[in-house]
Amino acid sequence: MKHRWGPKTTFEHKTERQCERCGMIKVSRSEHEGGRDRYWTEFYAAGGFDRIEGEGTPACEPAEQAA
Ligand SMILES: [Zn+2]
């Protein structure tokens, strides 16, 4: 399942978007280093504290809704 990314929040060196389904946070970072710009993306579990390791975009796995 693909994430449904919400509105972008822009900071000085990064932007954040949160998935409206599973709460995962996608962080796009940029840094000026050694005369050139670097860009990379990180993913954090809902809450924003636990970085998700691995290649590519983690799957969208919404938490079970309480019935
Ligand atoms: Zn998601």
N, CA, C, O and the ligand as a Tripos MOL2 file, in Angstrom:
@<TRIPOS>MOLECULE
protein
  269   267    68     0     0
PROTEIN
NO_CHARGES

@<TRIPOS>ATOM
      1 N           0.8560   -1.1980    0.0000 N.3       1 MET1
      2 CA          0.0000    0.0000    0.0000 C.3       1 MET1
      3 C           0.8850    1.2390    0.0000 C.2       1 MET1
      4 O           1.9000    1.2900    0.6950 O.2       1 MET1
      5 N           0.4970    2.2210   -0.7730 N.am      2 LYS2
      6 CA          1.2800    3.4550   -0.8170 C.3       2 LYS2
      7 C           0.8490    4.4090    0.2900 C.2       2 LYS2
      8 O          -0.3040    4.4250    0.7190 O.2       2 LYS2
      9 N           1.8060    5.1910    0.7270 N.am      3 HIS3
     10 CA          1.5010    6.1850    1.7490 C.3       3 HIS3
     11 C           0.6790    7.3210    1.1550 C.2       3 HIS3
     12 O           0.7550    7.6270   -0.0350 O.2       3 HIS3
     13 N          -0.0880    7.9180    2.0120 N.am      4 ARG4
     14 CA         -0.8340    9.1070    1.6100 C.3       4 ARG4
     15 C          -0.2210   10.2820    2.3500 C.2       4 ARG4
     16 O          -0.6290   10.6290    3.4590 O.2       4 ARG4
     17 N           0.7730   10.8860    1.7050 N.am      5 TRP5
     18 CA          1.5310   11.9440    2.3810 C.3       5 TRP5
     19 C           0.7050   13.2080    2.5230 C.2       5 TRP5
     20 O           0.0760   13.6780    1.5750 O.2       5 TRP5
     21 N           0.7250   13.7420    3.7270 N.am      6 GLY6
     22 CA         -0.0120   14.9610    4.0280 C.3       6 GLY6
     23 C           0.7740   16.1940    3.6140 C.2       6 GLY6
     24 O           1.7720   16.0980    2.9000 O.2       6 GLY6
     25 N           0.3180   17.3370    4.0630 N.am      7 PRO7
     26 CA          0.9710   18.6040    3.6980 C.3       7 PRO7
     27 C           2.4200   18.6460    4.1830 C.2       7 PRO7
     28 O           2.7700   18.0580    5.2060 O.2       7 PRO7
     29 N           3.2290   19.3390    3.4390 N.am      8 LYS8
     30 CA          4.6550   19.4420    3.7310 C.3       8 LYS8
     31 C           4.8920   20.5120    4.7860 C.2       8 LYS8
     32 O           4.3150   21.5980    4.7300 O.2       8 LYS8
     33 N           5.7540   20.1860    5.7540 N.am      9 THR9
     34 CA          6.1980   21.1870    6.7280 C.3       9 THR9
     35 C           7.6530   21.4920    6.4170 C.2       9 THR9
     36 O           8.4830   20.5850    6.3730 O.2       9 THR9
     37 N           7.9630   22.7440    6.2040 N.am     10 THR10
     38 CA          9.2970   23.1180    5.7690 C.3      10 THR10
     39 C          10.1020   23.7160    6.9100 C.2      10 THR10
     40 O           9.6500   24.6290    7.6010 O.2      10 THR10
     41 N          11.3170   23.1790    7.0970 N.am     11 PHE11
     42 CA         12.2640   23.7280    8.0560 C.3      11 PHE11
     43 C          13.4660   24.2400    7.2810 C.2      11 PHE11
     44 O          13.4810   24.1890    6.0510 O.2      11 PHE11
     45 N          14.4730   24.7340    7.9920 N.am     12 GLU12
     46 CA         15.5830   25.3590    7.2860 C.3      12 GLU12
     47 C          16.3340   24.3630    6.4060 C.2      12 GLU12
     48 O          16.6800   24.6760    5.2670 O.2      12 GLU12
     49 N          16.5850   23.1650    6.9320 N.am     13 HIS13
     50 CA         17.3730   22.1980    6.1680 C.3      13 HIS13
     51 C          16.6360   20.9140    5.8980 C.2      13 HIS13
     52 O          17.2460   19.9120    5.5270 O.2      13 HIS13
     53 N          15.3260   20.9280    6.0790 N.am     14 LYS14
     54 CA         14.5760   19.7030    5.8320 C.3      14 LYS14
     55 C          13.1040   20.0130    5.6210 C.2      14 LYS14
     56 O          12.6100   21.0760    5.9950 O.2      14 LYS14
     57 N          12.4270   19.0690    5.0190 N.am     15 THR15
     58 CA         10.9690   19.1290    4.9630 C.3      15 THR15
     59 C          10.4180   17.8270    5.5120 C.2      15 THR15
     60 O          11.0380   16.7730    5.3720 O.2      15 THR15
     61 N           9.2720   17.9020    6.1260 N.am     16 GLU16
     62 CA          8.6450   16.7200    6.7070 C.3      16 GLU16
     63 C           7.2350   16.5670    6.1540 C.2      16 GLU16
     64 O           6.5050   17.5420    5.9760 O.2      16 GLU16
     65 N           6.8750   15.3250    5.8890 N.am     17 ARG17
     66 CA          5.5050   15.0270    5.5050 C.3      17 ARG17
     67 C           5.0860   13.7800    6.2640 C.2      17 ARG17
     68 O           5.8590   12.8310    6.3930 O.2      17 ARG17
     69 N           3.8630   13.7900    6.7620 N.am     18 GLN18
     70 CA          3.3870   12.6400    7.5320 C.3      18 GLN18
     71 C           2.3120   11.9190    6.7470 C.2      18 GLN18
     72 O           1.4660   12.5430    6.1060 O.2      18 GLN18
     73 N           2.3540   10.5920    6.8030 N.am     19 CYS19
     74 CA          1.3380    9.7920    6.1460 C.3      19 CYS19
     75 C           0.0340    9.8670    6.9380 C.2      19 CYS19
     76 O           0.0140    9.7000    8.1570 O.2      19 CYS19
     77 N          -1.0460   10.1220    6.2120 N.am     20 GLU20
     78 CA         -2.3420   10.2610    6.8810 C.3      20 GLU20
     79 C          -2.9160    8.9130    7.2780 C.2      20 GLU20
     80 O          -3.8630    8.8400    8.0620 O.2      20 GLU20
     81 N          -2.3410    7.8430    6.7350 N.am     21 ARG21
     82 CA         -2.8560    6.5050    7.0580 C.3      21 ARG21
     83 C          -2.1240    5.8540    8.2210 C.2      21 ARG21
     84 O          -2.7580    5.4140    9.1800 O.2      21 ARG21
     85 N          -0.7800    5.7860    8.1480 N.am     22 CYS22
     86 CA         -0.0460    5.0250    9.1630 C.3      22 CYS22
     87 C           0.7460    5.9300   10.1110 C.2      22 CYS22
     88 O           1.2710    5.4530   11.1170 O.2      22 CYS22
     89 N           0.8370    7.2130    9.8080 N.am     23 GLY23
     90 CA          1.5160    8.1390   10.7030 C.3      23 GLY23
     91 C           3.0210    8.2080   10.5150 C.2      23 GLY23
     92 O           3.7060    8.9450   11.2240 O.2      23 GLY23
     93 N           3.5440    7.4310    9.5480 N.am     24 MET24
     94 CA          4.9750    7.4860    9.2880 C.3      24 MET24
     95 C           5.3720    8.8730    8.7980 C.2      24 MET24
     96 O           4.6050    9.5540    8.1180 O.2      24 MET24
     97 N           6.5900    9.2740    9.1610 N.am     25 ILE25
     98 CA          7.0680   10.5950    8.7740 C.3      25 ILE25
     99 C           8.2320   10.4610    7.8020 C.2      25 ILE25
    100 O           9.2060    9.7500    8.0530 O.2      25 ILE25
    101 N           8.0990   11.1680    6.6830 N.am     26 LYS26
    102 CA          9.1460   11.1840    5.6670 C.3      26 LYS26
    103 C           9.8850   12.5100    5.7840 C.2      26 LYS26
    104 O           9.2760   13.5780    5.7140 O.2      26 LYS26
    105 N          11.1950   12.4350    5.9630 N.am     27 VAL27
    106 CA         11.9980   13.6390    6.1320 C.3      27 VAL27
    107 C          12.9570   13.7590    4.9590 C.2      27 VAL27
    108 O          13.7810   12.8760    4.7220 O.2      27 VAL27
    109 N          12.8420   14.8500    4.2360 N.am     28 SER28
    110 CA         13.7670   15.1260    3.1430 C.3      28 SER28
    111 C          14.7670   16.1610    3.6300 C.2      28 SER28
    112 O          14.4070   17.2910    3.9580 O.2      28 SER28
    113 N          16.0340   15.7520    3.6720 N.am     29 ARG29
    114 CA         17.0460   16.6490    4.2200 C.3      29 ARG29
    115 C          17.9500   17.1660    3.1120 C.2      29 ARG29
    116 O          18.1480   16.5040    2.0930 O.2      29 ARG29
    117 N          18.4870   18.3390    3.3220 N.am     30 SER30
    118 CA         19.4960   18.8590    2.4140 C.3      30 SER30
    119 C          20.6030   19.4830    3.2460 C.2      30 SER30
    120 O          20.3520   20.0720    4.2970 O.2      30 SER30
    121 N          21.8150   19.3490    2.7660 N.am     31 GLU31
    122 CA         22.9520   19.8690    3.4850 C.3      31 GLU31
    123 C          23.9770   20.3440    2.4720 C.2      31 GLU31
    124 O          24.2000   19.7060    1.4440 O.2      31 GLU31
    125 N          24.5880   21.4590    2.7740 N.am     32 HIS32
    126 CA         25.6420   21.9610    1.9060 C.3      32 HIS32
    127 C          26.9650   21.4610    2.4690 C.2      32 HIS32
    128 O          27.3290   21.7800    3.6010 O.2      32 HIS32
    129 N          27.6680   20.6870    1.6810 N.am     33 GLU33
    130 CA         28.8550   20.0270    2.1970 C.3      33 GLU33
    131 C          29.9430   19.9860    1.1340 C.2      33 GLU33
    132 O          29.7210   19.4980    0.0250 O.2      33 GLU33
    133 N          31.0970   20.4900    1.4700 N.am     34 GLY34
    134 CA         32.2300   20.4330    0.5540 C.3      34 GLY34
    135 C          31.9580   21.0980   -0.7800 C.2      34 GLY34
    136 O          32.4520   20.6500   -1.8150 O.2      34 GLY34
    137 N          31.1750   22.1640   -0.7600 N.am     35 GLY35
    138 CA         30.9340   22.9060   -1.9790 C.3      35 GLY35
    139 C          29.8210   22.3810   -2.8470 C.2      35 GLY35
    140 O          29.5840   22.8950   -3.9400 O.2      35 GLY35
    141 N          29.1240   21.3420   -2.3630 N.am     36 ARG36
    142 CA         27.9740   20.8750   -3.1410 C.3      36 ARG36
    143 C          26.8420   20.4620   -2.2200 C.2      36 ARG36
    144 O          27.0420   20.2370   -1.0270 O.2      36 ARG36
    145 N          25.6880   20.3690   -2.7740 N.am     37 ASP37
    146 CA         24.5100   20.0610   -1.9800 C.3      37 ASP37
    147 C          24.2510   18.5620   -1.9490 C.2      37 ASP37
    148 O          24.3720   17.8720   -2.9610 O.2      37 ASP37
    149 N          23.9030   18.0890   -0.7990 N.am     38 ARG38
    150 CA         23.5120   16.6810   -0.6250 C.3      38 ARG38
    151 C          22.0410   16.6500   -0.2710 C.2      38 ARG38
    152 O          21.5470   17.4890    0.4820 O.2      38 ARG38
    153 N          21.3560   15.6760   -0.8200 N.am     39 TYR39
    154 CA         19.9500   15.4750   -0.4880 C.3      39 TYR39
    155 C          19.7420   14.0230   -0.1250 C.2      39 TYR39
    156 O          20.2810   13.1330   -0.7830 O.2      39 TYR39
    157 N          18.9790   13.7770    0.8990 N.am     40 TRP40
    158 CA         18.6100   12.4090    1.1940 C.3      40 TRP40
    159 C          17.3020   12.3740    1.9580 C.2      40 TRP40
    160 O          16.8020   13.3920    2.4350 O.2      40 TRP40
    161 N          16.7710   11.1800    2.0580 N.am     41 THR41
    162 CA         15.4610   11.0120    2.6680 C.3      41 THR41
    163 C          15.5550   10.0240    3.8100 C.2      41 THR41
    164 O          16.2290    9.0000    3.7030 O.2      41 THR41
    165 N          14.8810   10.3300    4.8990 N.am     42 GLU42
    166 CA         14.8130    9.4160    6.0290 C.3      42 GLU42
    167 C          13.3440    9.1650    6.3470 C.2      42 GLU42
    168 O          12.4700    9.9820    6.0560 O.2      42 GLU42
    169 N          13.1050    8.0090    6.9540 N.am     43 PHE43
    170 CA         11.7440    7.6840    7.3620 C.3      43 PHE43
    171 C          11.7190    7.4060    8.8520 C.2      43 PHE43
    172 O          12.6130    6.7530    9.3900 O.2      43 PHE43
    173 N          10.6940    7.9060    9.5090 N.am     44 TYR44
    174 CA         10.5510    7.7020   10.9450 C.3      44 TYR44
    175 C           9.1830    7.1060   11.2340 C.2      44 TYR44
    176 O           8.1900    7.4420   10.5880 O.2      44 TYR44
    177 N           9.1520    6.2150   12.2160 N.am     45 ALA45
    178 CA          7.8840    5.6350   12.6400 C.3      45 ALA45
    179 C           7.0110    6.7280   13.2490 C.2      45 ALA45
    180 O           7.4970    7.7890   13.6410 O.2      45 ALA45
    181 N           5.7200    6.4470   13.3180 N.am     46 ALA46
    182 CA          4.7760    7.4030   13.8790 C.3      46 ALA46
    183 C           5.2830    7.9040   15.2250 C.2      46 ALA46
    184 O           5.6870    7.1050   16.0700 O.2      46 ALA46
    185 N           5.2650    9.1970   15.4290 N.am     47 GLY47
    186 CA          5.8170    9.7890   16.6320 C.3      47 GLY47
    187 C           7.1190   10.5110   16.3190 C.2      47 GLY47
    188 O           7.4560   11.5150   16.9460 O.2      47 GLY47
    189 N           7.8420    9.9820   15.3390 N.am     48 GLY48
    190 CA          9.0110   10.6970   14.8440 C.3      48 GLY48
    191 C          10.3030   10.4120   15.5670 C.2      48 GLY48
    192 O          11.3010   11.0900   15.3210 O.2      48 GLY48
    193 N          10.3240    9.4180   16.4630 N.am     49 PHE49
    194 CA         11.5330    9.1690   17.2460 C.3      49 PHE49
    195 C          12.3580    8.0030   16.7210 C.2      49 PHE49
    196 O          13.5860    8.0180   16.8120 O.2      49 PHE49
    197 N          11.7000    7.0050   16.1810 N.am     50 ASP50
    198 CA         12.4180    5.8080   15.7400 C.3      50 ASP50
    199 C          12.6730    5.8500   14.2470 C.2      50 ASP50
    200 O          11.7440    5.7850   13.4420 O.2      50 ASP50
    201 N          13.9360    5.9590   13.8870 N.am     51 ARG51
    202 CA         14.3020    5.9560   12.4870 C.3      51 ARG51
    203 C          14.1410    4.5580   11.9250 C.2      51 ARG51
    204 O          14.5180    3.5740   12.5600 O.2      51 ARG51
    205 N          13.5820    4.4790   10.7400 N.am     52 ILE52
    206 CA         13.3960    3.1950   10.0820 C.3      52 ILE52
    207 C          14.5670    2.9830    9.1260 C.2      52 ILE52
    208 O          14.7700    3.7570    8.1900 O.2      52 ILE52
    209 N          15.3280    1.9280    9.3770 N.am     53 GLU53
    210 CA         16.4890    1.6290    8.5500 C.3      53 GLU53
    211 C          16.0620    0.8520    7.3150 C.2      53 GLU53
    212 O          15.0030    0.2250    7.2920 O.2      53 GLU53
    213 N          16.8840    0.9030    6.3140 N.am     54 GLY54
    214 CA         16.6030    0.0820    5.1480 C.3      54 GLY54
    215 C          16.5600    0.8820    3.8630 C.2      54 GLY54
    216 O          16.5620    2.1120    3.8670 O.2      54 GLY54
    217 N          16.5200    0.1470    2.7660 N.am     55 GLU55
    218 CA         16.5140    0.7560    1.4530 C.3      55 GLU55
    219 C          15.0900    1.0860    1.0400 C.2      55 GLU55
    220 O          14.1510    0.3500    1.3430 O.2      55 GLU55
    221 N          14.9500    2.1920    0.3500 N.am     56 GLY56
    222 CA         13.6590    2.5200   -0.2300 C.3      56 GLY56
    223 C          12.6220    2.9330    0.8010 C.2      56 GLY56
    224 O          12.9280    3.1710    1.9690 O.2      56 GLY56
    225 N          11.4040    3.0080    0.3340 N.am     57 THR57
    226 CA         10.3080    3.4720    1.1710 C.3      57 THR57
    227 C           9.6430    2.3090    1.8770 C.2      57 THR57
    228 O           9.2140    1.3570    1.2250 O.2      57 THR57
    229 N           9.5460    2.3640    3.2050 N.am     58 PRO58
    230 CA          8.8630    1.2950    3.9380 C.3      58 PRO58
    231 C           7.3930    1.2230    3.5360 C.2      58 PRO58
    232 O           6.8110    2.2230    3.1150 O.2      58 PRO58
    233 N           6.8000    0.0530    3.6660 N.am     59 ALA59
    234 CA          5.3940   -0.1210    3.3090 C.3      59 ALA59
    235 C           4.4920    0.6500    4.2450 C.2      59 ALA59
    236 O           4.8380    0.9230    5.3940 O.2      59 ALA59
    237 N           3.3250    0.9960    3.7260 N.am     60 CYS60
    238 CA          2.3340    1.6790    4.5380 C.3      60 CYS60
    239 C           1.5010    0.6170    5.2310 C.2      60 CYS60
    240 O           0.7850   -0.1450    4.5820 O.2      60 CYS60
    241 N           1.5990    0.5720    6.5530 N.am     61 GLU61
    242 CA          0.8680   -0.4160    7.3260 C.3      61 GLU61
    243 C           0.1010    0.2920    8.4410 C.2      61 GLU61
    244 O           0.5920    0.4340    9.5600 O.2      61 GLU61
    245 N          -1.1050    0.7290    8.1140 N.am     62 PRO62
    246 CA         -1.8860    1.4700    9.1070 C.3      62 PRO62
    247 C          -2.1530    0.6140   10.3400 C.2      62 PRO62
    248 O          -2.3680   -0.5940   10.2420 O.2      62 PRO62
    249 N          -2.1360    1.2550   11.4870 N.am     63 ALA63
    250 CA         -2.4780    0.5550   12.7150 C.3      63 ALA63
    251 C          -3.9380    0.1210   12.6420 C.2      63 ALA63
    252 O          -4.7720    0.7910   12.0330 O.2      63 ALA63
    253 N          -4.2240   -0.9930   13.2650 N.am     64 GLU64
    254 CA         -5.6020   -1.4870   13.2740 C.3      64 GLU64
    255 C          -6.5160   -0.4720   13.9470 C.2      64 GLU64
    256 O          -6.2130    0.0660   15.0120 O.2      64 GLU64
    257 N          -7.6190   -0.2360   13.3000 N.am     65 GLN65
    258 CA         -8.5960    0.6730   13.8980 C.3      65 GLN65
    259 C          -9.3680   -0.0640   14.9770 C.2      65 GLN65
    260 O          -9.7930   -1.2010   14.7740 O.2      65 GLN65
    261 N          -9.5500    0.5770   16.1220 N.am     66 ALA66
    262 CA        -10.3810   -0.0250   17.1640 C.3      66 ALA66
    263 C         -11.8130   -0.0650   16.6800 C.2      66 ALA66
    264 O         -12.3380    0.9250   16.1700 O.2      66 ALA66
    265 N         -12.4350   -1.2080   16.8430 N.am     67 ALA67
    266 CA        -13.7910   -1.3840   16.3020 C.3      67 ALA67
    267 C         -14.8120   -0.6400   17.1750 C.2      67 ALA67
    268 O         -16.0080   -0.6680   16.8850 O.2      67 ALA67
    269 ZN          1.5600    5.2470    5.4080 Zn       68 ZN68
@<TRIPOS>BOND
     1     1     2 1
     2     2     3 1
     3     3     4 2
     4     3     5 am
     5     5     6 1
     6     6     7 1
     7     7     8 2
     8     7     9 am
     9     9    10 1
    10    10    11 1
    11    11    12 2
    12    11    13 am
    13    13    14 1
    14    14    15 1
    15    15    16 2
    16    15    17 am
    17    17    18 1
    18    18    19 1
    19    19    20 2
    20    19    21 am
    21    21    22 1
    22    22    23 1
    23    23    24 2
    24    23    25 am
    25    25    26 1
    26    26    27 1
    27    27    28 2
    28    27    29 am
    29    29    30 1
    30    30    31 1
    31    31    32 2
    32    31    33 am
    33    33    34 1
    34    34    35 1
    35    35    36 2
    36    35    37 am
    37    37    38 1
    38    38    39 1
    39    39    40 2
    40    39    41 am
    41    41    42 1
    42    42    43 1
    43    43    44 2
    44    43    45 am
    45    45    46 1
    46    46    47 1
    47    47    48 2
    48    47    49 am
    49    49    50 1
    50    50    51 1
    51    51    52 2
    52    51    53 am
    53    53    54 1
    54    54    55 1
    55    55    56 2
    56    55    57 am
    57    57    58 1
    58    58    59 1
    59    59    60 2
    60    59    61 am
    61    61    62 1
    62    62    63 1
    63    63    64 2
    64    63    65 am
    65    65    66 1
    66    66    67 1
    67    67    68 2
    68    67    69 am
    69    69    70 1
    70    70    71 1
    71    71    72 2
    72    71    73 am
    73    73    74 1
    74    74    75 1
    75    75    76 2
    76    75    77 am
    77    77    78 1
    78    78    79 1
    79    79    80 2
    80    79    81 am
    81    81    82 1
    82    82    83 1
    83    83    84 2
    84    83    85 am
    85    85    86 1
    86    86    87 1
    87    87    88 2
    88    87    89 am
    89    89    90 1
    90    90    91 1
    91    91    92 2
    92    91    93 am
    93    93    94 1
    94    94    95 1
    95    95    96 2
    96    95    97 am
    97    97    98 1
    98    98    99 1
    99    99   100 2
   100    99   101 am
   101   101   102 1
   102   102   103 1
   103   103   104 2
   104   103   105 am
   105   105   106 1
   106   106   107 1
   107   107   108 2
   108   107   109 am
   109   109   110 1
   110   110   111 1
   111   111   112 2
   112   111   113 am
   113   113   114 1
   114   114   115 1
   115   115   116 2
   116   115   117 am
   117   117   118 1
   118   118   119 1
   119   119   120 2
   120   119   121 am
   121   121   122 1
   122   122   123 1
   123   123   124 2
   124   123   125 am
   125   125   126 1
   126   126   127 1
   127   127   128 2
   128   127   129 am
   129   129   130 1
   130   130   131 1
   131   131   132 2
   132   131   133 am
   133   133   134 1
   134   134   135 1
   135   135   136 2
   136   135   137 am
   137   137   138 1
   138   138   139 1
   139   139   140 2
   140   139   141 am
   141   141   142 1
   142   142   143 1
   143   143   144 2
   144   143   145 am
   145   145   146 1
   146   146   147 1
   147   147   148 2
   148   147   149 am
   149   149   150 1
   150   150   151 1
   151   151   152 2
   152   151   153 am
   153   153   154 1
   154   154   155 1
   155   155   156 2
   156   155   157 am
   157   157   158 1
   158   158   159 1
   159   159   160 2
   160   159   161 am
   161   161   162 1
   162   162   163 1
   163   163   164 2
   164   163   165 am
   165   165   166 1
   166   166   167 1
   167   167   168 2
   168   167   169 am
   169   169   170 1
   170   170   171 1
   171   171   172 2
   172   171   173 am
   173   173   174 1
   174   174   175 1
   175   175   176 2
   176   175   177 am
   177   177   178 1
   178   178   179 1
   179   179   180 2
   180   179   181 am
   181   181   182 1
   182   182   183 1
   183   183   184 2
   184   183   185 am
   185   185   186 1
   186   186   187 1
   187   187   188 2
   188   187   189 am
   189   189   190 1
   190   190   191 1
   191   191   192 2
   192   191   193 am
   193   193   194 1
   194   194   195 1
   195   195   196 2
   196   195   197 am
   197   197   198 1
   198   198   199 1
   199   199   200 2
   200   199   201 am
   201   201   202 1
   202   202   203 1
   203   203   204 2
   204   203   205 am
   205   205   206 1
   206   206   207 1
   207   207   208 2
   208   207   209 am
   209   209   210 1
   210   210   211 1
   211   211   212 2
   212   211   213 am
   213   213   214 1
   214   214   215 1
   215   215   216 2
   216   215   217 am
   217   217   218 1
   218   218   219 1
   219   219   220 2
   220   219   221 am
   221   221   222 1
   222   222   223 1
   223   223   224 2
   224   223   225 am
   225   225   226 1
   226   226   227 1
   227   227   228 2
   228   227   229 am
   229   229   230 1
   230   230   231 1
   231   231   232 2
   232   231   233 am
   233   233   234 1
   234   234   235 1
   235   235   236 2
   236   235   237 am
   237   237   238 1
   238   238   239 1
   239   239   240 2
   240   239   241 am
   241   241   242 1
   242   242   243 1
   243   243   244 2
   244   243   245 am
   245   245   246 1
   246   246   247 1
   247   247   248 2
   248   247   249 am
   249   249   250 1
   250   250   251 1
   251   251   252 2
   252   251   253 am
   253   253   254 1
   254   254   255 1
   255   255   256 2
   256   255   257 am
   257   257   258 1
   258   258   259 1
   259   259   260 2
   260   259   261 am
   261   261   262 1
   262   262   263 1
   263   263   264 2
   264   263   265 am
   265   265   266 1
   266   266   267 1
   267   267   268 2
@<TRIPOS>SUBSTRUCTURE
     1 MET1         2 RESIDUE 1 A MET
     2 LYS2         6 RESIDUE 1 A LYS
     3 HIS3        10 RESIDUE 1 A HIS
     4 ARG4        14 RESIDUE 1 A ARG
     5 TRP5        18 RESIDUE 1 A TRP
     6 GLY6        22 RESIDUE 1 A GLY
     7 PRO7        26 RESIDUE 1 A PRO
     8 LYS8        30 RESIDUE 1 A LYS
     9 THR9        34 RESIDUE 1 A THR
    10 THR10       38 RESIDUE 1 A THR
    11 PHE11       42 RESIDUE 1 A PHE
    12 GLU12       46 RESIDUE 1 A GLU
    13 HIS13       50 RESIDUE 1 A HIS
    14 LYS14       54 RESIDUE 1 A LYS
    15 THR15       58 RESIDUE 1 A THR
    16 GLU16       62 RESIDUE 1 A GLU
    17 ARG17       66 RESIDUE 1 A ARG
    18 GLN18       70 RESIDUE 1 A GLN
    19 CYS19       74 RESIDUE 1 A CYS
    20 GLU20       78 RESIDUE 1 A GLU
    21 ARG21       82 RESIDUE 1 A ARG
    22 CYS22       86 RESIDUE 1 A CYS
    23 GLY23       90 RESIDUE 1 A GLY
    24 MET24       94 RESIDUE 1 A MET
    25 ILE25       98 RESIDUE 1 A ILE
    26 LYS26      102 RESIDUE 1 A LYS
    27 VAL27      106 RESIDUE 1 A VAL
    28 SER28      110 RESIDUE 1 A SER
    29 ARG29      114 RESIDUE 1 A ARG
    30 SER30      118 RESIDUE 1 A SER
    31 GLU31      122 RESIDUE 1 A GLU
    32 HIS32      126 RESIDUE 1 A HIS
    33 GLU33      130 RESIDUE 1 A GLU
    34 GLY34      134 RESIDUE 1 A GLY
    35 GLY35      138 RESIDUE 1 A GLY
    36 ARG36      142 RESIDUE 1 A ARG
    37 ASP37      146 RESIDUE 1 A ASP
    38 ARG38      150 RESIDUE 1 A ARG
    39 TYR39      154 RESIDUE 1 A TYR
    40 TRP40      158 RESIDUE 1 A TRP
    41 THR41      162 RESIDUE 1 A THR
    42 GLU42      166 RESIDUE 1 A GLU
    43 PHE43      170 RESIDUE 1 A PHE
    44 TYR44      174 RESIDUE 1 A TYR
    45 ALA45      178 RESIDUE 1 A ALA
    46 ALA46      182 RESIDUE 1 A ALA
    47 GLY47      186 RESIDUE 1 A GLY
    48 GLY48      190 RESIDUE 1 A GLY
    49 PHE49      194 RESIDUE 1 A PHE
    50 ASP50      198 RESIDUE 1 A ASP
    51 ARG51      202 RESIDUE 1 A ARG
    52 ILE52      206 RESIDUE 1 A ILE
    53 GLU53      210 RESIDUE 1 A GLU
    54 GLY54      214 RESIDUE 1 A GLY
    55 GLU55      218 RESIDUE 1 A GLU
    56 GLY56      222 RESIDUE 1 A GLY
    57 THR57      226 RESIDUE 1 A THR
    58 PRO58      230 RESIDUE 1 A PRO
    59 ALA59      234 RESIDUE 1 A ALA
    60 CYS60      238 RESIDUE 1 A CYS
    61 GLU61      242 RESIDUE 1 A GLU
    62 PRO62      246 RESIDUE 1 A PRO
    63 ALA63      250 RESIDUE 1 A ALA
    64 GLU64      254 RESIDUE 1 A GLU
    65 GLN65      258 RESIDUE 1 A GLN
    66 ALA66      262 RESIDUE 1 A ALA
    67 ALA67      266 RESIDUE 1 A ALA
    68 ZN68       269 GROUP 0 **** ****
